[in-house]
Amino acid sequence: MIQELILSSIKLQGNEETSSIIGGVFSLRYNKTKLLFEIVAATIDATVKGESANSYVTLSESNDYFDTSPDSSTWTNKTDDQKKRALISATRWIDTLVYYGDRCDDGQALKFPRNNYQVDGVELSCSTIPNNIKYAQYELARALANDTDAITGTTGKDGNFEEVKLGDIQVKYNTASQGTGSINNILDVYPWLQSYLGAYMLGGAGSFQLRVVRG
C-alpha cells in the first residue's frame, strides 16, 4: 500500500527518486514534488540465539497458543501483520527487564536463551526458550494489540485531582494541558507479567526489584 502526499510547502533537495527504510516499518521514497509512504509488512525472526532474532515465538506458535485459551477472539480478530507487530513489540518490552544468568552467545540479539541459572532446580538450556517466556510474550502481545496506547501512560485527565483545597489554599490543575505519564517498566502497566517472568527476573529496566530467597 502506497500513499502519496503532494508537497506544497516543503522543499525537497534533488531531483532523483531515492528510498530508505525507517525503523523497518516505513519505506520512504521521494522526488521533487511527491512524498511516497509504503507500509512494509512486519517479519518475525524467532531463530534461537539468532543475531537478527526479534521474537521468541513464531506467528504459528502464537495462533496455536490462543487456540487453547478461554477467549481467543481478541487475537483472532487481528490481521497477521498486526499480530506480528504485537509479538515483536512484546519481545522488545520483555527484553527491557534484567534477568539472572548469562546470554548463551555474545552475538544473540535477544536476552534468551540464557544459562548459568536454575528455575525449580532445572538448569536453563541454550537450545530452547523457556515456556514461561513464551507465555509472557503471547499474553503481552495480545494486550498490546488490543491497546496500542497502553505504554504511553495517561494523558493526565483521568485519575488526577482537578481541585485541591487546604484551608484558604486552593490548587486547580489544568488537566487538558498535562503531558503523558511516564512508564518505569512494562510491569507498571501489566503487573501480571511477573507471574511468568518473576522466576527469571532480577529487576526492571529502571527500578531493580531484587528477589530474596531464604532456605
Secondary structure as UniProt FT lines:
FT   STRAND          2..6
FT   STRAND          18..22
FT   TURN            23..25
FT   STRAND          26..30
FT   STRAND          34..39
FT   TURN            48..49
FT   TURN            51..52
FT   HELIX           59..67
FT   HELIX           73..76
FT   HELIX           80..94
FT   TURN            95..96
FT   STRAND          98..99
FT   STRAND          102..103
FT   TURN            106..107
FT   STRAND          114..115
FT   STRAND          118..119
FT   TURN            120..121
FT   STRAND          122..123
FT   HELIX           131..146
FT   TURN            148..149
FT   HELIX           150..152
FT   STRAND          163..166
FT   TURN            167..168
FT   STRAND          169..172
FT   HELIX           175..177
FT   HELIX           186..189
FT   HELIX           191..193
FT   HELIX           194..197
FT   TURN            198..200
FT   STRAND          201..203
//
